[in-house]
Amino acid sequence: IGEFKKIPGLNRSELFEIVVISFVGISDDQIFKNLSSEEIDRLIDVNFRSNTYLASAVLKHFGVGSTSFTFISSTRALLGDRGLTMYSATKQALNGLVKGIALEYGRFGVRANVLSLGVAPIGLVNKVPEKRLLEIVKRSASGKMISIESIVQSLEFLRTNDAVNGSVLYCDGGYF
């Protein structure tokens, strides 16, 4: 995680809208007690700290105005799972981050939300063994994976709906 550098020649007055979608994540690969301090730090750095620095850098560089942050999370943030303690904790921390950003900057046109995904054919899901994946998917109301189209529609909803700020939208096929 490095320093943010100002983009020469670009300022807020030249932009109609800023949309930031952050989809970063790594997961635990062993039970919590066996994680080293370096592994814990890496999970915090990638899953939470990078999003915090990204939001701070955008606000510092461009100031306030029509800005929409959407941080991608997971149903595992609330559900947890064996072997995913730190992943769940760091993704849950995004909920607090967006609530704070919304309350501090909402009156200036900044919105921040979390899109919490269920099982979708992207990211870390691609590393889950197929049999385990099918077991997880069967638990949702829809009984199927979330489509990319549904994710895109959810992102557009969060970007365009001014009434939604500091919120978590579950795009999970009825897992909750």
Secondary structure as the mmCIF struct_conf table of DSSP 4:
data_model
#
loop_
_struct_conf.conf_type_id
_struct_conf.id
_struct_conf.beg_label_comp_id
_struct_conf.beg_label_asym_id
_struct_conf.beg_label_seq_id
_struct_conf.end_label_comp_id
_struct_conf.end_label_asym_id
_struct_conf.end_label_seq_id
HELX_LH_PP_P HELX_LH_PP_P1 LYS A 6 ILE A 7
TURN_TY1_P TURN_TY1_P1 PRO A 8 GLY A 9
HELX_RH_3T_P HELX_RH_3T_P1 ARG A 12 GLU A 14
BEND BEND1 PHE A 16 PHE A 16
STRN STRN1 ILE A 18 SER A 22
BEND BEND2 GLN A 30 GLN A 30
HELX_RH_3T_P HELX_RH_3T_P2 PHE A 32 ASN A 34
HELX_RH_AL_P HELX_RH_AL_P1 SER A 37 ILE A 44
HELX_RH_PI_P HELX_RH_PI_P1 ASP A 45 ARG A 49
HELX_RH_AL_P HELX_RH_AL_P2 SER A 50 PHE A 62
BEND BEND3 VAL A 64 SER A 66
STRN STRN2 THR A 67 SER A 74
TURN_TY1_P TURN_TY1_P2 THR A 75 THR A 75
HELX_RH_AL_P HELX_RH_AL_P3 ARG A 76 LEU A 79
TURN_TY1_P TURN_TY1_P3 ARG A 82 GLY A 83
HELX_RH_AL_P HELX_RH_AL_P4 THR A 85 TYR A 105
HELX_RH_3T_P HELX_RH_3T_P3 GLY A 106 PHE A 108
TURN_TY1_P TURN_TY1_P4 GLY A 109 GLY A 109
STRN STRN3 VAL A 110 LEU A 117
BEND BEND4 VAL A 119 VAL A 119
BEND BEND5 PRO A 121 ILE A 122
HELX_RH_3T_P HELX_RH_3T_P4 GLY A 123 LYS A 127
BEND BEND6 VAL A 128 VAL A 128
HELX_RH_AL_P HELX_RH_AL_P5 GLU A 130 LYS A 138
TURN_TY1_P TURN_TY1_P5 ARG A 139 ARG A 139
BEND BEND7 SER A 140 SER A 142
BEND BEND8 LYS A 144 LYS A 144
HELX_LH_PP_P HELX_LH_PP_P2 MET A 145 SER A 147
HELX_RH_AL_P HELX_RH_AL_P6 ILE A 148 THR A 160
TURN_TY1_P TURN_TY1_P6 ASP A 162 ALA A 163
BEND BEND9 GLY A 166 GLY A 166
STRN STRN4 VAL A 168 CYS A 171
BEND BEND10 ASP A 172 GLY A 174
#
